[in-house]
């Protein structure tokens, strides 16, 4: 834990198809931009829809040499996640 904070995500190891299946089965609300080609959402000026054949995070920070927004930076270093939240080729 960094700064005495422990972060838990019980869905982190669910494949995207399982997450979307759960959302649909239980009629949970979700951001409608997911239906418009945005599998990964960020702030308005830094996010665009993903094009055919691109990975799910390709729409984040397009044209910039950047992969993280800053919330995963500790001590000036990007902290790597063990596994990404969505994987290329995952289906909803």
Number of C-alpha atoms within 10 A of each C-alpha: 6 8 6 6 7 7 8 7 7 7 11 14 14 12 16 20 13 15 17 16 14 13 14 13 9 9 9 9 8 11 10 9 12 12 10 10 15 21 21 19 17 14 10 8 9 14 17 20 20 19 12 7 9 12 16 21 23 20 21 25 18 15 9 8 7 10 12 13 13 12 8 12 12 11 7 8 9 14 13 10 8 8 9 11 16 20 13 13 11 12 13 14
